[in-house]
Amino acid sequence: MYKLVRGTYDLLPSEAERLQGFLGRAIAILERAGFREIATPILEEAILFNRSVGEESEIVSKEMYLFSDRKGRMLALRPEGTAPVVRAYLEHNFHYSNPSVRFYYFGPMFRYGRPQSGRYRQFLQLGVESFGSAEPYVDAEIISTLTGILTSAGIGSFIVEINSLGCQDCQKSFGKSLAEFLKERKGSLCPDCQQRLRKNPLRTFDCKAPSCREILKEAPAIDSFLCSGCRQHFEEVLNYSQIFGVSYRINPRLVRGLDYYTRTVWEVLSLKDSQAPADSQVIAAGGRYDNLVADLGGPPTPALGFAIGIERLLSLTPAVEPGKLMVRLIYLDGPSLKKSLSLLASLRKECPFSITISSEGKSLKAQLRSADRDGCQYALIIGPEEMEKKKMILRDLTSGTQEMIEEKKLIERMRILVQGRGSIY
């Protein structure tokens, strides 16, 4: 028997329905905020991520799926969504035609990490990218949009952790001070952090080794190295976040794992018993990347965005996605099959709910059992007696009650049934 590749999973119908319910609500929120959908390929040139994410980042140095095609070009399965969207922004000349465009995207990403609860090697992300504004209120607005999506998902309590990485000058000053701190403790660092110390000291904050994490608790924090402009920008982001009603706490050691971030960065963590959870409970994250468009060959363009980890989010949402109405048409003989097929076409055209027809000529009792097992709430039953009377039976599979409905009144009755559920489904 064949089995899943390690680090992947099958999205089964019940989970797919929950996902679609979440996406419907999230996309409605994003489109009201001016975001438009974009879809980029799963495959990109590997150099795109080397230049954007950073060669010393965990993603590029350890987790990218790389391969050479038949012409010897080095390609990568995309490990994150921002760099491909920026590439598309430039390649399709949005920096000229619509420099302040806003995009949202949804799709699979790939990272070769250690599989664990909520973390897969192929995983889904819903993300956004907003271009063209350096104003601090936009940072707060984007964070507020994210928290609105998470609230609509019903995931329970969560908190936004926020920090500022400053500009490149701030990061340079901080990196120098951090390097001096770590050099005195180099012998206690893991081999990876000893390499990071030489090439990019800020990446030591990515380390998961307990010994390195303990050392970094005493390391200098970047908030002491912010220039006046970056400090003012961060203070205004916090003030605007309060106006938007965003609950946050400042985490001065939050750096994120990607080299392109500047100024504001944030993570959203689910809360349990009012305590901060482990890193594995980060469900969404984002930040500002004002230099990335220029780094990839475009004009200086401020930008920011976020991404939501779908698998972690679904693990926190209610198990049942309410509101979807499913009806089963049951026929009892050959002539009623023909009538049922005609009704099936009419109902699918006129009524906004899921309706299927029995596929096997089993007993009525067996067909009702099958409909209930498939999640149908109602059954429409047509047999010789119903054909003669030009009526049919509507049976509530939950309560077991039923009523006889005239054929000419069926569509009207089904529409009333849908309205009574308070849903379009």
N, C-alpha and C positions, 0 to 999 in steps of 0.2 A: 504494500500500500504506500502511495506517495504521501508525503507530509509537507507542511509549510517549511519554507526556508526560515532559519532561526532569525528572530528579530522582526518578523512580519506577522500579519494576522488577517483573517477573513472578516470582512464587515458583513454580518448576517442581517437578514431583513429587519428584525426588531431594532437592532442598533442603527441600521440605515434610516429607518423611520425617525428615530430620535435625532439623528444627525440632520436630516432634512428639515425637521421642525425647528431646530436651533438655527440652521442656516437661513431659513425663511425669515425669522425674526431679526437675526443679525444683519442680513442684507438690507432689510427695510430700514433699519437704523442708519446704516452706512449711506444708503442712497438719499435719505433725508438730510444727511450731513454733506452731501455734494460729492460723494465718491462714485466712481464709475468702474465697472469690471474690466480687468485685464487678465490675460492668460499667457504665460510664457512657457517655452519648452522645458521638458524635464532635463534635456541635455544642453549643456553650455560648454564653451571652451574653458578648460581648467584655469587658464591664466586670469579669467575674470574674477574668480574667487581668491586667487593668490594676491591680486592687486587690491581687492576691496576688503575682504575679510581679514587678510593678514597671514603671511607665511608662518608666523610663530603662534598663531591661534591654535587652539585644540582642534577646531573643525578642519583646518587645512592640513595641519601637521600630522593628524592621527585618524581623522574620521571620514575624509572624502572618499567616495567611490570613483576611482580613476581608471581609465583604459584608453588605449590607443586604437583609432579606427584604421581602416585599410589604407588610408593615405598617410598614416603616421601622425595624425593630429591628436593631441592629448585632450580628451574630453572628460567631463565630470557629470555625474548625476547631481543635480542641484542640492546642496546641503541647506540652503536658506533662500528666502524669496526676494530680499531687497536688491542685491546686486543684479539679478536678471531684470527686475523692473526698471532700475536705473539704466541698464543697457538698452532696454526697449525705449525708454524715454528719450535717449539720445539718438538711437538708430532711426526712430520714426519722427524726429525733429519736433517733439513737443516743446523743447527749449526755445524754439522759435514761434511755433504756432499757438501754443497754450502753456506757457511756462509755469502757471500756477495750478496745473491739473492735479486732481486727486484720484488715486486708483485703489481698488481692493482686489484681492486675488484669493483663490482657494485651490489647494492641490497637494500632492504628495511631495515630501522632501526625503532626503536619504543621508544618513550618517552611520558610519560603522562604529557604534559605541556598544557598551555592554548592555544587553537587553535587561530590563527590570520593569517593575510595575509602572505602567504609564509611559514607558520609554521604549520605543521601537526603532529599528534600523530604517524601516520605511514608515513615515508618520505623516499625518495631515496637519496643515496649518491654514488658518484664515488670517490674512494680513492686510495692512493698508500702508500706503506711502503717500505723503502729501508734500508737494514741491512748491517752492517759490516764496515762502514767507519765513523771515527770521524773528517775527514778533513773538514774545513770550506767551501771549494769550493763546496763540495757536497750539503751543505745547500743552497748555491746560485743557484746551478744547479737545485735542486728540485723546488725551488721557481720560477726559470725561466721556467721550464717545466709547472708549474701551470699557469703562466701568458700566456704562449703560447696557452694552452688549452682555457683559457677564451677569448683571442683575437680571436681565431678561431670560437668561438661561436657567435661573433658579439654582445656582451652585452653593448658596449659603453665604456665610460671612467670608470676606476677603479684605485685604489691605494692600494699598499701593506703597511700595518702597521706592524712594526717589533720591536722586543724587545729581550733582553736576560734575562732569569730567573737565569742564573748562575748554578753552581753545587749545590749539597746538602748542602755544607758548606755555600755557598753564601745565599741560601734560609733560612738556619737556622739563620744566622746573621740578615738578613732582617726581618724574622718573629719575632725575639725578639724585634727589634726596632719598628716594626709595632704594635706589641701587647702593648708595652708601650704607644705608641701614642693613641691607641684605648681605653685603660683602663681609660685614663683621660676623655674620652667621652662616656663611656659605657652606661650611662643613656640615651643618645640620640640615641643609636643604636637600630635597630629592634630586636625582640626576636631571630630571626635566626642568626643574626650577633653576638649577645651576646654568642650564642652557638659556633659559628665559632671562636670567639675570644679565647675561652677556648681550642678548639681542633686543629684548623688550621687557624690562622689569615689571611693567604693569600686568603682563600676562601671568605673573606668579599668583595673582588673585584667582585665576582659573583653577588652580591646583586643588585636588581633592585629598591629597595626602594629609593625614591628621597632624603630622609633625610640622609641615609647612603652614597649615592653617593656624596652628598654635603660635608660630613665630609671627605671622602676619597680624595677629591680634594687637601686637605692640608696635606695628609699623606706622609711619606717619600717614595721615589721611589727606586726601586731595583738597578738601575744603580750605586748608590753610594756605594753598598755593593758587587760589583763584585770583585772577586779575580783577580790577574794579568793574570792567564791563561784564565779565562772566558772572561775577558775584551779584551784580544788579539784575542781570537776566534771570538768574536762579531765584532771587527773592521775588521778582515779579511773577515767575511761573507759580511759585507757592501761593502768592496772593490771589492770582487768577483761579488757581485750583480751588481755593476756598469759596470763591464766588460761584464756581460751577458745582459746589457741594461735594467735592472729591475728598474722601478721607485718606490721609497719607501719613507716613512717617519717614523722616530723613535717615538714610543709611549711608554714612560717609565713606564706607568701604565697597559700595556697589560700583562695579566698573563694567559689567557685561563682558561677553566673550569675543567681541568682534572689534577689530582695529578701527573701523570707520566712524565710531561714535564720537561726538563732540557735545559739550554742554549737557543738556538734560538727558538722563537715562532713568529708566524705571523698570520695576518688576511687579507683578501682581501675585500675591501668595494667598492661598486659601488658609483660613484660620480654623483652628480646632481648640476648643476650651480656652479661647482668648490668648493662645500662645502662638508664636511664629512657628510654622512647620519647618520641616527639613527642606533642603534645596529641591528635593524631588517633587515638592508641592508647588513649585512655580508654575502657574498656568498660563501666563502671558507676560510679554516683556517688549520693550521698545526703547526708542531714543532718537535723538537728533543726530544727523550726519551731514553737516553743512559743507564738508569738503569732498564728499564722495563723487558728486557729479563732475566736478573739475578734475579729480584724480583719474576718472575714467575717460577724460578727453573732452568734456563739455565746458561751458562757461561756469563761473562761480554761481552756484544755485543752492540756497539753503533748503533743507529737506528734513523730514522726520517720519517715523512710522512705528508700527507695532505688529506683532504676530501672536496668535493664540494657538496653544497646543491643543488640538482637538481631542486626542485620546485622554489627556488628563482632565479636560473639561467635562467630557461625557461621563467619566468615572465619578463626577461630583453632581451630575444632574439627576433628576428623578428618573426612575427606571421605566416609567410609562409615559409616553408622549400622548396626552389626551386629545380628543376632539375628532379623530378620523373615523368617519362613518363608512362601514363596509356592509354590503348587502349581497346575499346569494340568491340567484334565481334557480329554483328547483322545478324540474319538469317530471311528469310521471309516466308519459308514454310518447310514442312517435309524433302524433299530431300536436301535442302540447309542446314538443321540442321546437317545431317550426314557429309556433306562436311566441315561445319564450325568446327565440333569436330575434324576432321582430321587436319585441319589447326591450331586449337588451340594447339594440341599436338606438331606440328612442330615448331610453333612460340615460345612456351614456352621453347623448347629445344634449339633453335638456336638464339633467340634474348633476350638480357638482359633488359626486361622491363615488367611491369605488364600488363597482358592481361586477360580479362574476357569475358564471353559470356552471352548474354541475357538469362534470365531464364524464361521469359514468352512470349507467342505468341501475343504480342500487335502490334498495328500499327507501321509503321516505325517512324512516327512523335513522338509517345509516347516513343519508344525505344531510339530515339536520345535525347529526353528530359531527360530520366532517366540516360543515359550515361553522359550527361553534369552535371546533379545534383550530380552524384557520383564522379566528378572530372576528368573524362576522357578528354584527349585533342584530341583524334582521334577516329574514328569509322571505322571499316571495314564492308562493307555491302555486303551480298550475297543473291541473289534471283534467280528465274528461269532464267531470262535473263542473269545474270552474269554466272550462271552455264553453260548455252548453249555456251557462248562465251569464257569460261574458263578464265574469268576475275573477278575482284571485284572492288568495289568502296572504295577509301580511302577518308574519309571526315574529314576536319579540323573543329572541333567543336567550335573553337574560332572565326575563320574568316568566316566559312560557305562555304568555297571553297572546291572543291572535284576533284578527278582525277580517271581515270580508269586504273587499273594495271593488267597486265597479271599474271596469277597464278605462272608461272615459275620464274617470276622476283620479286615476293612479298618479299621474305626474304631479297634479296639484297636491295630492296627499303626501307624496314624497318630499316635495318642496317644503311643506309645513313641518314635516318631520326634521328636515335639516335645520330650519330656522329655530325650531324648539331646542336644538342642541347648542345654539349660540355659536355656530361655527360654519364655515363654508364647506367643511368636509362632512 
